[in-house]
């Protein structure tokens, strides 16, 4: 079965684990924006614990806006703020310098649409940097939850608050930057896994 997922901003490890184990992933491209979802937020581990990064949207909180029409707002310099937070959190991570130059471009180039930004960023991490051989496809019509279909529906499987994870997901421990202070924090953004583990991140995603 093909996993059906909602596209998220730098999604959590559990999301990426589902994708990693599939040859093909269907991304929901025909639903409407949902307030308080992972579509425009992610969680990293900063010096003071879990930190949420949220992308501001133009009319994005309107529940009737098709997800592919949701625009990113640049009324505030969120890209600079996000990148500063990421540097503070992961500047001392083992693989930060290895990925930072290429990754920082996502915080310099403006994108009009949230969906396009999330997809390009995710393909960069999973395919280009970690070597995932699968492919993403976009749905051409909305899949009603609960109806028989060719996909396994994971669209509502991932909580948007903190580092909660589905009960069926068993987080695998890896060394984190502030682990001695905060302990191991599971299911953070895939960014945490990338900077802390590099290519060995694939062992966590299997």
Contact map, one row per residue, 1 for C-alpha under 8 A:
11100000000000000000000000000000000000000000000000000000000000000000000000000000000000000000000000000000000000000000000000000000000000000000000000000111000000000000000000000000000000000000000000000000000000
11110000000000000000010111000000000000000000000000000000000000000000000000000000000000000000000000000000000000000000000000000000000000000000000000000111000000000000000000000000000000000000000000000000000000
11111000000000000110010111000000000000000000000000000000000000000000000000000000000000000000000000000000000000000000000000000000000000000000000000000011110000000000000000000000000000000000000000000000000000
01111100000000000000000011110000000000000000000000000000000000000000000000000000000000000000000000000000000000000000000000000000000000000000000000000011111000000000000000000000000000000000000000000000000000
00111110000000000000000011110000000000000000000000000000000000000000000000000000000000000000000000000000000000000000000000000000000000000000000000000000111000000000000000000000000000000000000000000000000000
00011111000000000000000000111000000000100000000000000000000000000000000000000000000000000000000000000000000000000000000000000000000000000000000000000000011100000000000000000000000000000000000000000000000000
00001111101000000000000000110000000000100000000000000000000000000000000000000000000000000000000000000000000000000010011000000000000000000000000000000000000000000000000000000000000000000000000000000000000000
00000111111000000000000000000000000001111000000000000000000000000000000000000000000000000000000000000000000000000000010000000000000000000000000000000000000000000000000000000000000000000000000000000000000000
00000011111000000000000000000000000001111100000000000000000000000000000000000000000000000000000000000000000000000000010001000000000000000000000000000000000000000000000000000000000000000000000000000000000000
00000001111100000000000000000000000000001100000000000000000000000000000000000000000000000000000000000000000000000000010011000000000000000000000000000000000000000000000000000000000000000000111000000000000000
00000011111110110000000000000000000001000100000000000000000000000000000000000000000000000000000000000000000000000000000000000000000000000000000000000000000000000000000000000000000000000000110000000000000000
00000000011111110000000000000000000000000110000000000000000000000000000000000000000000000000000000000000000000000000000000000000000000000000000000000000000000000000000000000000000000000011110000000000000000
00000000001111111000000000000000000000000000000000000000000000000000000000000000000000000000000000000000000000000000000000000000000000000000000000000000000000000000000000000000000000000011110010000000000010
00000000000111111100000000000000000000000000000000000000000000000000000000000000000000000000000000000000000000000000000000000000000000000000000000000000000001000000110010100000000000000010000000000000000010
00000000001111111110000000000000000000000000000000000000000000000000000000000000000000000000000000000000000000000000000000000000000000000000000000000000000001000000000000000000000000000000000000000000000000
00000000001111111111000000000000000000000000000000000000000000000000000000000000000000000000000000000000000000000000000000000000000000000000000000000000000000000000000000000000000000000000010000000000000010
00000000000011111111100000000000000000000000000000000000000000000000000000000000000000000000000000000000000000000000000000000000000000000000000000000000000000000000000000000000000000000000000000000000000111
00100000000001111111110000000000000000000000000000000000000000000000000000000000000000000000000000000000000000000000000000000000000000000000000000000000000000000000000000000000000000000000000000000000000000
00100000000000111111110110000000000000000000000000000000000000000000000000000000000000000000000000000000000000000000000000000000000000000000000000000000000000000000000000000000000000000000000000000000000000
00000000000000011111111000000000000000000000000000000000000000000000000000000000000000000000000000000000000000000000000000000000000101000000000000000000000000000000000000000000000000000000000000000000000011
00000000000000001111111000000000000000000000000000000000000000000000000000000000000000000000000000000000000000000000000000000000000000000000000000000000000000000000000000000000000000000000000000000000000011
01100000000000000111111110000000000000000000000000000000000000000000000000000000000000000000000000000000000000000000000000000000000001000000000000000000000000000000000000000000000000000000000000000000000000
00000000000000000001111110000000000000000000000000000000000000000000000000000000000000000000000000000000000000000000000000000000000011100000000000000000000000000000000000000000000000000000000000000000000000
01100000000000000010011111000000000000000000000000000000000000000000000000000000000000000000000000000000000000000000000000000000000001111000000000000000000000000000000000000000000000000000000000000000000000
01111000000000000010011111100000000000000000000000000000000000000000000000000000000000000000000000000000000000000000000000000000000001111000000000000000000000000000000000000000000000000000000000000000000000
01111000000000000000000111110000000000000000000000000000000000000000000000000000000000000000000000000000000000000000000000000000000000011110000000000010000000000000000000000000000000000000000000000000000000
00011110000000000000000011111000000000000000000000000000000000000000000000000000000000000000000000000000000000000000000000000000000000011110000000000000000000000000000000000000000000000000000000000000000000
00011110000000000000000001111110000000000000000000000000000000000000000000000000000000000000000000000000000000000000000000000000000000000110010000000000001000000000000000000000000000000000000000000000000000
00000100000000000000000000111110000000000000000000000000000000000011000000000000000000000000000000000000000000000000000000000000000000000111110000000000000000000000000000000000000000000000000000000000000000
00000000000000000000000000011111000000000000000000000000000000000111000000000000000000000000000000000000000000000000000000000000000000000011110000000000000000000000000000000000000000000000000000000000000000
00000000000000000000000000011111100000000000000000000000000000000110000000000000000000000000000000000000000000000000000000000000000000000000010000000000000000000000000000000000000000000000000000000000000000
00000000000000000000000000000111110000000000000000000000000000111110000000000000000000000000000000000000000000000000000000000000000000000000000000000000000000000000000000000000000000000000000000000000000000
00000000000000000000000000000011111000000000000000000000000111111110010000000000000000000000000000000000000000000000000000000000000000000000000000000000000000000000000000000000000000000000000000000000000000
00000000000000000000000000000001111110000000000000000000000010100000000000000000000000000000000000000000000000000000000000000000000000000000000000000000000000000000000000000000000000000000000000000000000000
00000000000000000000000000000000111110000000000000000000000011100000000000000000000000000000000000000000000000000000000000000000000000000000000000000000000000000000000000000000000000000000000000000000000000
00000000000000000000000000000000011111000000000000000000000000000000000000000000000000000000000000000000000000000000000000000000000000000000000000000000000000010000000000000000000000000000000000000000000000
00000000000000000000000000000000011111111000000000000000000000000000000000000000000000000000000000000000000000000000000000000000000000000000000000000000000000110000000000000000000000000000000000000000000000
00000001101000000000000000000000000111111100000000000000000000000000000000000000000000000000000000000000000000000000000000000000000000000000000000000000000000110000000000000000000000000000000000000000000000
00000111100000000000000000000000000011111000000000000000000000000000000000000000000000000000000000000000000000000100000000000000000000000000000000000000000000000000000000000000000000000000000000000000000000
00000001100000000000000000000000000011111100000000000111000000000000000000000000000000000000000000000000000000000100000000000000000000000000000000000000000000000000000000000000000000000000000000000000000000
00000001110000000000000000000000000011111110000000011110000000000000000000000000000000000000000000000000000000000000000000000000000000000000000000000000000000010000000000000000000000000000000000000000000000
00000000111100000000000000000000000001011111000000011100000000000000000000000000000000000000000000000000000000000000000000000000000000000000000000000000000000000000000000000000000000000001100000000000000000
00000000000100000000000000000000000000001111100001111000000000000000000000000000000000000000000000000000000000000000000000000000000000000000000000000000000000000110000000000000000000000001100000000000000000
00000000000000000000000000000000000000000111110001111000000000000000000000000000000001001000000000000000000000000000000000000000000000000000000000000000000000000000000000000000000000000001101100000000000000
00000000000000000000000000000000000000000011111111100000000000000000000000000000000000001000000000000000000000000000000000000000000000000000000000000000000000000000000000000000010000001001000100000000000000
00000000000000000000000000000000000000000001111111100000000000000000000000000000000010011100000000000000000000000000000000000000000000000000000000000000000000000000000000000000010000000000000000000000000000
00000000000000000000000000000000000000000000111110000000000000000000000000000000000000011000000000000000000000000000000000000000000000000000000000000000000000000000000000000000010000000000000000000000000000
00000000000000000000000000000000000000000000111111100000000000000000000000000000000000000000000000000000000000000000000000000000000000000000000000000000000000000000000000000000000000000000000000000000000000
00000000000000000000000000000000000000000000111111100000000000000000000000000000000000000000000000000000000000000000000000000000000000000000000000000000000000000000000000000000000001000000000000000000000000
00000000000000000000000000000000000000000011110111110000000000000000000000000000000000000000000000000000000000000000000000000000000000000000000000000000000000000100000000000000000000000000000000000000000000
00000000000000000000000000000000000000000011110111111000000000000000000000000000000000000000000000000000000000000000000000000000000000000000000000000000000000000000000000000000000000000000000000000000000000
00000000000000000000000000000000000000001111000001111100000000000000000000000000000000000000000000000000000000000000000000000000000000000000000000000000000000000100000000000000000000000000000000000000000000
00000000000000000000000000000000000000001111000000111110000000000000000000000000010000000000000000000000000000000000000000000000000000000000000000000000000000000000000000000000000000000000000000000000000000
00000000000000000000000000000000000000011100000000011111000000000000000000000000000000000000000000000000000000000000000000000000000000000000000000000000000000000000000000000000000000000000000000000000000000
00000000000000000000000000000000000000011000000000001111100000000000000110000100000000000000000000000000000000000000000000000000000000000000000000000000000000000000000000000000000000000000000000000000000000
00000000000000000000000000000000000000010000000000000111110000000000000111000100000000000000000000000000000000000000000000000000000000000000000000000000000000000000000000000000000000000000000000000000000000
00000000000000000000000000000000000000000000000000000011111110000000011110000000000000000000000000000000000000000000000000000000000000000000000000000000000000000000000000000000000000000000000000000000000000
00000000000000000000000000000000000000000000000000000001111110000000011110000000000000000000000000000000000000000000000000000000000000000000000000000000000000000000000000000000000000000000000000000000000000
00000000000000000000000000000000000000000000000000000000111111001000011000000000000000000000000000000000000000000000000000000000000000000000000000000000000000000000000000000000000000000000000000000000000000
00000000000000000000000000000000100000000000000000000000111111101000011100000000000000000000000000000000000000000000000000000000000000000000000000000000000000000000000000000000000000000000000000000000000000
00000000000000000000000000000000111000000000000000000000111111101000000000000000000000000000000000000000000000000000000000000000000000000000000000000000000000000000000000000000000000000000000000000000000000
00000000000000000000000000000000101000000000000000000000001111111000000000000000000000000000000000000000000000000000000000000000000000000000000000000000000000000000000000000000000000000000000000000000000000
00000000000000000000000000000001111000000000000000000000000111111000000000000000000000000000000000000000000000000000000000000000000000000000000000000000000000000000000000000000000000000000000000000000000000
00000000000000000000000000000001100000000000000000000000000001111100000000000000000000000000000000000000000000000000000000000000000000000000000000000000000000000000000000000000000000000000000000000000000000
00000000000000000000000000000001100000000000000000000000001111111110110000000000000000000000000000000000000000000000000000000000000000000000000000000000000000000000000000000000000000000000000000000000000000
00000000000000000000000000000111100000000000000000000000000000011111110000000000000000000000000000000000000000000000000000000000000000000000000000000000000000000000000000000000000000000000000000000000000000
00000000000000000000000000001111100000000000000000000000000000001111110000000000000000000000000000000000000000000010000000000000000000000000000000000000000000000000000000000000000000000000000000000000000000
00000000000000000000000000001100000000000000000000000000000000000111110000000000000000000000000000000000000000001111000000000000000000000000000000000000000000000000000000000000000000000000000000000000000000
00000000000000000000000000000000000000000000000000000000000000001111111000000000000000000000000000000000000000001010000000000000000000000000000000000000000000000000000000000000000000000000000000000000000000
00000000000000000000000000000000100000000000000000000000111100001111111100000000000000000000000000000000000000001110000000000000000000000000000000000000000000000000000000000000000000000000000000000000000000
00000000000000000000000000000000000000000000000000000000111100000000111110000000000000000000000000000000000000011100000000000000000000000000000000000000000000000000000000000000000000000000000000000000000000
00000000000000000000000000000000000000000000000000000011110100000000011111000000000000000000000000000000000000111100000000000000000000000000000000000000000000000000000000000000000000000000000000000000000000
00000000000000000000000000000000000000000000000000000011110000000000001111110000000000000000000000000000000000000000000000000000000000000000000000000000000000000000000000000000000000000000000000000000000000
00000000000000000000000000000000000000000000000000000001000000000000000111111100000000000000000000000000000000000000000000000000000000000000000000000000000000000000000000000000000000000000000000000000000000
00000000000000000000000000000000000000000000000000000000000000000000000011111000000000000000000000000000000000000000000000000000000000000000000000000000000000000000000000000000000000000000000000000000000000
00000000000000000000000000000000000000000000000000000000000000000000000011111100000000000000000000000000000000000000000000000000000000000000000000000000000000000000000000000000000000000000000000000000000000
00000000000000000000000000000000000000000000000000000000000000000000000001111111100000000000000000000000000000000000000000000000000000000000000000000000000000000000000000000000000000000000000000000000000000
00000000000000000000000000000000000000000000000000000011000000000000000001011111110000000000000000000000000000000000000000000000000000000000000000000000000000000000000000000000000000000000000000000000000000
00000000000000000000000000000000000000000000000000000000000000000000000000001111111000000000000000000000001100000000000000000000000000000000000000000000000000000000000000000000000000000000000000000000000000
00000000000000000000000000000000000000000000000000000000000000000000000000001111111100000000000000000000001100000000000000000000000000000000000000000000000000000000000000000000000000000000000000000000000000
00000000000000000000000000000000000000000000000000000000000000000000000000001111111110000000000000000000000000000000000000000000000000000000000000000000000000000000000000000000000000000000000000000000000000
00000000000000000000000000000000000000000000000000001000000000000000000000000111111111000000000000000000001000000000000000000000000000000000000000000000000000000000000000000000000000000000000000000000000000
00000000000000000000000000000000000000000000000000000000000000000000000000000011111111100000000000000001001000000000000000000000000000000000000000000000000000000000000000000000000000000000000000000000000000
00000000000000000000000000000000000000000000000000000000000000000000000000000001111111110000000000000000000000000000000000000000000000000000000000000000000000000000000000000000000000000000000000000000000000
00000000000000000000000000000000000000000000010000000000000000000000000000000000111111111000000000000000000000000000000000000000000000000000000000000000000000000000000000000000000000000000000000000000000000
00000000000000000000000000000000000000000001000000000000000000000000000000000000011111111110000000000000000000000000000000000000000000000000000000000000000000000000000000000000000000000000000000000000000000
00000000000000000000000000000000000000000000000000000000000000000000000000000000001111111110000000000000000000000000000000000000000000000000000000000000000000000000000000000000000000000000000000000000000000
00000000000000000000000000000000000000000000011000000000000000000000000000000000000111111110000000000000000000000000000000000000000000000000000000000000000000000000000000000000000000000000000000000000000000
00000000000000000000000000000000000000000001111000000000000000000000000000000000000011111111000000000000000000000000000000000000000000000000000000000000000000000000000000000000100000000000000000000000000000
00000000000000000000000000000000000000000000010000000000000000000000000000000000000001111111100100000000000000000000000000000000000000000000000000000000000000000000000000000000100000000000000100100000000000
00000000000000000000000000000000000000000000000000000000000000000000000000000000000001111111100110000000000000000000000000000000000000000000000000000000000000000000000000000000000000000000000000000000000000
00000000000000000000000000000000000000000000000000000000000000000000000000000000000000001111110100000000000000000000000000000000000000000000000000000000000000000000000000000000100000000000000000000000000000
00000000000000000000000000000000000000000000000000000000000000000000000000000000000000000111111100000000000000000000000000000000000000000000000000000000000000000000000000000001100000000000000000110000000000
00000000000000000000000000000000000000000000000000000000000000000000000000000000000000000001111110000000000000000000000000000000000000000000000000000000000000000000000000000000000000000000000000111100000000
00000000000000000000000000000000000000000000000000000000000000000000000000000000000000000000111111100000000000000000000000000000000000000000000000000000000000000000000000000000000000000000000001111100000000
00000000000000000000000000000000000000000000000000000000000000000000000000000000000000000111111111110000000000000000000000000000000000000000000000000000000000000000000000000000000000000000000000110000000000
00000000000000000000000000000000000000000000000000000000000000000000000000000000000000000010011111111000000000000000000000000000000000000000000000000000000000000000000000000000000000000000000000000000000000
00000000000000000000000000000000000000000000000000000000000000000000000000000000000000000000001111111000000000000000000000000000000000000000000000000000000000000000000000000000000000000000000000000000000000
00000000000000000000000000000000000000000000000000000000000000000000000000000000000000000000001111111110000000000000000000000000000000000000000000000000000000000000000000000000000000000000000000100000000000
00000000000000000000000000000000000000000000000000000000000000000000000000000000000000000000000111111111000000000000000000000000000000000000000000000000000000000000000000000000000000000000000000000000000000
00000000000000000000000000000000000000000000000000000000000000000000000000000000000000000000000011111111100000000000000000000000000000000000000000000000000000000000000000000000000000000000000000000000000000
00000000000000000000000000000000000000000000000000000000000000000000000000000000000000000000000000111111100000000000000000000000000000000000000000000000000000000000000000000000000000000000000000000000000000
00000000000000000000000000000000000000000000000000000000000000000000000000000000000000000000000000111111111000000000000000000000000000000000000000000000000000000000000000000000000000000000000000000000000000
00000000000000000000000000000000000000000000000000000000000000000000000000000000001000000000000000011111111100000000000000000000000000000000000000000000000000000000000000000000000000000000000000000000000000
00000000000000000000000000000000000000000000000000000000000000000000000000000000000000000000000000001111111110000000000000000000000000000000000000000000000000000000000000000000000000000000000000000000000000
00000000000000000000000000000000000000000000000000000000000000000000000000000000000000000000000000000011111111000000000010000000000000000000000000000000000000000000000000000000000000000000000000000000000000
00000000000000000000000000000000000000000000000000000000000000000000000000000011011000000000000000000011111111000000000000000000000000000000000000000000000000000000000000000000000000000000000000000000000000
00000000000000000000000000000000000000000000000000000000000000000000000000000011000000000000000000000001111111000000000000000000000000000000000000000000000000000000000000000000000000000000000000000000000000
00000000000000000000000000000000000000000000000000000000000000000000000000000000000000000000000000000000111111100000000000000000000000000000000000000000000000000000000000000000000000000000000000000000000000
00000000000000000000000000000000000000000000000000000000000000000000000000000000000000000000000000000000011111110000000000000000000000000000000000000000000000000000000000000000000000000000000000000000000000
00000000000000000000000000000000000000000000000000000000000000000000000100000000000000000000000000000000000011111101100000000000000000000000000000000000000000000000000000000000000000000000000000000000000000
00000000000000000000000000000000000000000000000000000000000000000000001100000000000000000000000000000000000001111101100000000000000000000000000000000000000000000000000000000000000000000000000000000000000000
00000000000000000000000000000000000000000000000000000000000000000001111100000000000000000000000000000000000000111111100000000000000000000000000000000000000000000000000000000000000000000000000000000000000000
00000000000000000000000000000000000000110000000000000000000000000001011100000000000000000000000000000000000000111111110000000000000000000000000000000000000000000000000000000000000000000000000000000000000000
00000010000000000000000000000000000000000000000000000000000000000011110000000000000000000000000000000000000000001111111000000000000000000000000000000000000000000000000000000000000000000000000000000000000000
00000000000000000000000000000000000000000000000000000000000000000001000000000000000000000000000000000000000000111111111100000000000000000000000000000000000000000000000000000000000000000000000000000000000000
00000000000000000000000000000000000000000000000000000000000000000000000000000000000000000000000000000000000000111111111110000000000000000000000000000000000000000000000000000000000000000000000000000000000000
00000011110000000000000000000000000000000000000000000000000000000000000000000000000000000000000000000000000000000111111111000000000000000000000000000000000000000000000000000000000000000000000000000000000000
00000010000000000000000000000000000000000000000000000000000000000000000000000000000000000000000000000000000000000011111111100000000000000000000000000000000000000000000000000000000000000000000000000000000000
00000000000000000000000000000000000000000000000000000000000000000000000000000000000000000000000000000000000000000001111111110000000000000000000000000000000000000000000000000000000000000000000000000000000000
00000000010000000000000000000000000000000000000000000000000000000000000000000000000000000000000000000000010000000000111111111000000000000000000000000000000000000000000000000000000000000000000000000000000000
00000000110000000000000000000000000000000000000000000000000000000000000000000000000000000000000000000000000000000000011111111110000000000000000000000000000000000000000000000000000000000000000000000000000000
00000000000000000000000000000000000000000000000000000000000000000000000000000000000000000000000000000000000000000000001111111111000000000000000000000000000000000000000000000000000000000000000000000000000000
00000000000000000000000000000000000000000000000000000000000000000000000000000000000000000000000000000000000000000000000111111111100000000000000000000000000000000000000000000000000000000000000000000000000000
00000000000000000000000000000000000000000000000000000000000000000000000000000000000000000000000000000000000000000000000011111111110000000000000000000000000000000000000000000000000000000000000000000000000000
00000000000000000000000000000000000000000000000000000000000000000000000000000000000000000000000000000000000000000000000001111111111100000000000000000000000000000000000000000000000000000000000000000000000000
00000000000000000000000000000000000000000000000000000000000000000000000000000000000000000000000000000000000000000000000001111111111111000000000000000000000000000000000000000000000000000000000000000000000000
00000000000000000000000000000000000000000000000000000000000000000000000000000000000000000000000000000000000000000000000000111111111100000000000000000000000000000000000000000000000000000000000000000000000000
00000000000000000000000000000000000000000000000000000000000000000000000000000000000000000000000000000000000000000000000000011111111000000000000000000000000000000000000000000000000000000000000000000010000000
00000000000000000000000000000000000000000000000000000000000000000000000000000000000000000000000000000000000000000000000000001111111100000000000000000000000000000000000000000000000000000000000000000110110000
00000000000000000000000000000000000000000000000000000000000000000000000000000000000000000000000000000000000000000000000000000111111110000000000000000000000000000000000000000000000000000000000000000000000000
00000000000000000001000000000000000000000000000000000000000000000000000000000000000000000000000000000000000000000000000000000111011111000000000000000000000000000000000000000000000000000000000000000000000000
00000000000000000000001000000000000000000000000000000000000000000000000000000000000000000000000000000000000000000000000000000010001111100000000000000000000000000000000000000000000000000000000000000000000000
00000000000000000001011110000000000000000000000000000000000000000000000000000000000000000000000000000000000000000000000000000010000111110000000000000000000000000000000000000000000000000000000000000000000000
00000000000000000000001110000000000000000000000000000000000000000000000000000000000000000000000000000000000000000000000000000000000011111000000000000000000000000000000000000000000000000000000000000000000000
00000000000000000000000111100000000000000000000000000000000000000000000000000000000000000000000000000000000000000000000000000000000001111100000000000000000000000000000000000000000000000000000000000000000000
00000000000000000000000111100000000000000000000000000000000000000000000000000000000000000000000000000000000000000000000000000000000000111110000000000000000000000000000000000000000000000000000000000000000000
00000000000000000000000001111000000000000000000000000000000000000000000000000000000000000000000000000000000000000000000000000000000000011111000000000000000000000000000000000000000000000000000000000000000000
00000000000000000000000001111100000000000000000000000000000000000000000000000000000000000000000000000000000000000000000000000000000000001111110000000000000000000000000000000000000000000000000000000000000000
00000000000000000000000000001100000000000000000000000000000000000000000000000000000000000000000000000000000000000000000000000000000000000111110000000000000000000000000000000000000000000000000000000000000000
00000000000000000000000000001100000000000000000000000000000000000000000000000000000000000000000000000000000000000000000000000000000000000011111000000000000000000000000000000000000000000000000000000000000000
00000000000000000000000000011110000000000000000000000000000000000000000000000000000000000000000000000000000000000000000000000000000000000011111100000000000000000000000000000000000000000000000000000000000000
00000000000000000000000000000000000000000000000000000000000000000000000000000000000000000000000000000000000000000000000000000000000000000000111110100000000000000000000000000000000000000000000000000000000000
00000000000000000000000000000000000000000000000000000000000000000000000000000000000000000000000000000000000000000000000000000000000000000000011111100000000000000000000000000000000000000000000000000000000000
00000000000000000000000000000000000000000000000000000000000000000000000000000000000000000000000000000000000000000000000000000000000000000000001111100000100000000000000000000000000000000000000000000000000000
00000000000000000000000000000000000000000000000000000000000000000000000000000000000000000000000000000000000000000000000000000000000000000000000111110000000000000000000000000000000000000000000000000000000000
00000000000000000000000000000000000000000000000000000000000000000000000000000000000000000000000000000000000000000000000000000000000000000000001111111000000000000000000000000000000000000000000000000000000000
00000000000000000000000000000000000000000000000000000000000000000000000000000000000000000000000000000000000000000000000000000000000000000000000001111100000000000000000000000000000000000000000000000000000000
00000000000000000000000000000000000000000000000000000000000000000000000000000000000000000000000000000000000000000000000000000000000000000000000000111111000000000000000000000000000000000000000000000000000000
11000000000000000000000000000000000000000000000000000000000000000000000000000000000000000000000000000000000000000000000000000000000000000000000000011111000000000000000000000000000000000000000000000000000000
11110000000000000000000001000000000000000000000000000000000000000000000000000000000000000000000000000000000000000000000000000000000000000000000000001111100000000000000000000000000000000000000000000000000000
11110000000000000000000000000000000000000000000000000000000000000000000000000000000000000000000000000000000000000000000000000000000000000000000000001111110000000000000000000000000000000000000000000000000000
00111000000000000000000000000000000000000000000000000000000000000000000000000000000000000000000000000000000000000000000000000000000000000000000010000011111100000000000000000000000000000000000000000000000000
00111100000000000000000000000000000000000000000000000000000000000000000000000000000000000000000000000000000000000000000000000000000000000000000000000001111111000000000000000000000000000000000000000000000000
00011100000000000000000000010000000000000000000000000000000000000000000000000000000000000000000000000000000000000000000000000000000000000000000000000000111111000000000000000000000000000000000000000000000000
00000100000000000000000000000000000000000000000000000000000000000000000000000000000000000000000000000000000000000000000000000000000000000000000000000000111111100000000000000000000000000000000000000000000000
00000000000000000000000000000000000000000000000000000000000000000000000000000000000000000000000000000000000000000000000000000000000000000000000000000000011111100000010000000000000000000000000000000000000000
00000000000001100000000000000000000000000000000000000000000000000000000000000000000000000000000000000000000000000000000000000000000000000000000000000000011111110001110000000000000000000000000000000000000000
00000000000000000000000000000000000011000000000000000000000000000000000000000000000000000000000000000000000000000000000000000000000000000000000000000000000111111111110000000000000000000000000000000000000000
00000000000000000000000000000000000111001000000000000000000000000000000000000000000000000000000000000000000000000000000000000000000000000000000000000000000001111101000000000000000000000000000000000000000000
00000000000000000000000000000000000000000000000000000000000000000000000000000000000000000000000000000000000000000000000000000000000000000000000000000000000000111111000000000000000000000000000000000000000000
00000000000000000000000000000000000000000010000001010000000000000000000000000000000000000000000000000000000000000000000000000000000000000000000000000000000000111111000000000000000000000000000000000000000000
00000000000000000000000000000000000000000010000000000000000000000000000000000000000000000000000000000000000000000000000000000000000000000000000000000000000000101111100000000000000000001111000000000000000000
00000000000000000000000000000000000000000000000000000000000000000000000000000000000000000000000000000000000000000000000000000000000000000000000000000000000001111111110000000000000000000010000000000000000000
00000000000001000000000000000000000000000000000000000000000000000000000000000000000000000000000000000000000000000000000000000000000000000000000000000000000001100011111010000000000000000010000000000000000000
00000000000001000000000000000000000000000000000000000000000000000000000000000000000000000000000000000000000000000000000000000000000000000000000000000000000011100001111110000000000000000000000000000000000000
00000000000000000000000000000000000000000000000000000000000000000000000000000000000000000000000000000000000000000000000000000000000000000000000000000000000000000000111111000000000000000000000000000000000000
00000000000000000000000000000000000000000000000000000000000000000000000000000000000000000000000000000000000000000000000000000000000000000000000000000000000000000000011111000000000000000000000000000000000000
00000000000001000000000000000000000000000000000000000000000000000000000000000000000000000000000000000000000000000000000000000000000000000000000000000000000000000000111111100000000000000000000000000000000000
00000000000000000000000000000000000000000000000000000000000000000000000000000000000000000000000000000000000000000000000000000000000000000000000000000000000000000000001111110000000000000000000000000000000000
00000000000001000000000000000000000000000000000000000000000000000000000000000000000000000000000000000000000000000000000000000000000000000000000000000000000000000000000011111000000000000110000000000000000000
00000000000000000000000000000000000000000000000000000000000000000000000000000000000000000000000000000000000000000000000000000000000000000000000000000000000000000000000001111100000000000100000000000000000100
00000000000000000000000000000000000000000000000000000000000000000000000000000000000000000000000000000000000000000000000000000000000000000000000000000000000000000000000000111110000000010100000000000000000000
00000000000000000000000000000000000000000000000000000000000000000000000000000000000000000000000000000000000000000000000000000000000000000000000000000000000000000000000000011111000000010000000000011000000000
00000000000000000000000000000000000000000000000000000000000000000000000000000000000000000000000000000000000000000000000000000000000000000000000000000000000000000000000000001111101000010000000000011000000000
00000000000000000000000000000000000000000000000000000000000000000000000000000000000000000000100000000000000000000000000000000000000000000000000000000000000000000000000000000111111000010000000100010000000000
00000000000000000000000000000000000000000000000000000000000000000000000000000000000000001101100000000000000000000000000000000000000000000000000000000000000000000000000000000011111000000000000000010000000000
00000000000000000000000000000000000000000000111000000000000000000000000000000000000000000000000000000000000000000000000000000000000000000000000000000000000000000000000000000001111111100000000000000000000000
00000000000000000000000000000000000000000000000000000000000000000000000000000000000000000000000000000000000000000000000000000000000000000000000000000000000000000000000000000011111111111000000000000000000000
00000000000000000000000000000000000000000000000000000000000000000000000000000000000000000000000000000000000000000000000000000000000000000000000000000000000000000000000000000000011111100000000000000000000000
00000000000000000000000000000000000000000000000000000000000000000000000000000000000000000000000000000000000000000000000000000000000000000000000000000000000000000000000000000000011111100000000000000000000000
00000000000000000000000000000000000000000000000010000000000000000000000000000000000000000000000000000000000000000000000000000000000000000000000000000000000000000000000000000000011111111000000000000000000000
00000000000000000000000000000000000000000000000000000000000000000000000000000000000000000000000000000000000000000000000000000000000000000000000000000000000000000000000000000000011111111000000000000000000000
00000000000000000000000000000000000000000000000000000000000000000000000000000000000000000000000000000000000000000000000000000000000000000000000000000000000000000000000000001111001001111100000000000000000000
00000000000000000000000000000000000000000000100000000000000000000000000000000000000000000000000000000000000000000000000000000000000000000000000000000000000000000010000000000000001001111111000000000000000000
00000000000000000000000000000000000000000000000000000000000000000000000000000000000000000000000000000000000000000000000000000000000000000000000000000000000000000010000000111000000000011111000000000000000000
00000000000111000000000000000000000000000000000000000000000000000000000000000000000000000000000000000000000000000000000000000000000000000000000000000000000000000011100000100000000000001111100000000000000000
00000000000110000000000000000000000000000111100000000000000000000000000000000000000000000000000000000000000000000000000000000000000000000000000000000000000000000010000000000000000000001111111110000000000000
00000000011110000000000000000000000000000111000000000000000000000000000000000000000000000000000000000000000000000000000000000000000000000000000000000000000000000000000000000000000000000011111110000000000000
00000000011110010000000000000000000000000000000000000000000000000000000000000000000000000000000000000000000000000000000000000000000000000000000000000000000000000000000000000000000000000001111111000000000000
00000000010000000000000000000000000000000001000000000000000000000000000000000000000000000000000000000000000000000000000000000000000000000000000000000000000000000000000000000000000000000001111111100000000000
00000000000000000000000000000000000000000001100000000000000000000000000000000000000000000100000000000000000000000000000000000000000000000000000000000000000000000000000000000001000000000001111111110000000000
00000000000010000000000000000000000000000000000000000000000000000000000000000000000000000000000000000000000000000000000000000000000000000000000000000000000000000000000000000000000000000001111111111100100000
00000000000000000000000000000000000000000000000000000000000000000000000000000000000000000000001000000000000000000000000000000000000000000000000000000000000000000000000000000000000000000000011111111110100000
00000000000000000000000000000000000000000000000000000000000000000000000000000000000000000100111100100000000000000000000000000000000000000000000000000000000000000000000000000000000000000000001111111100000000
00000000000000000000000000000000000000000000000000000000000000000000000000000000000000000000111100000000000000000000000000000000000000000000000000000000000000000000000000000111100000000000000111111100000000
00000000000000000000000000000000000000000000000000000000000000000000000000000000000000000000011000000000000000000000000000000000000000000000000000000000000000000000000000000110000000000000000011111111100000
00000000000000000000000000000000000000000000000000000000000000000000000000000000000000000000011000000000000000000000000000000000010000000000000000000000000000000000000000000000000000000000000011111111100000
00000000000000000000000000000000000000000000000000000000000000000000000000000000000000000000000000000000000000000000000000000000110000000000000000000000000000000000000000000000000000000000000001001111110000
00000000000000000000000000000000000000000000000000000000000000000000000000000000000000000000000000000000000000000000000000000000000000000000000000000000000000000000000000000000000000000000000000001111111100
00000000000000000000000000000000000000000000000000000000000000000000000000000000000000000000000000000000000000000000000000000000010000000000000000000000000000000000000000000000000000000000000011001111111110
00000000000000000000000000000000000000000000000000000000000000000000000000000000000000000000000000000000000000000000000000000000010000000000000000000000000000000000000000000000000000000000000000000011111111
00000000000000000000000000000000000000000000000000000000000000000000000000000000000000000000000000000000000000000000000000000000000000000000000000000000000000000000000000000000000000000000000000000001111111
00000000000000001000000000000000000000000000000000000000000000000000000000000000000000000000000000000000000000000000000000000000000000000000000000000000000000000000000000010000000000000000000000000001111111
00000000000011011001100000000000000000000000000000000000000000000000000000000000000000000000000000000000000000000000000000000000000000000000000000000000000000000000000000000000000000000000000000000000111111
00000000000000001001100000000000000000000000000000000000000000000000000000000000000000000000000000000000000000000000000000000000000000000000000000000000000000000000000000000000000000000000000000000000011111
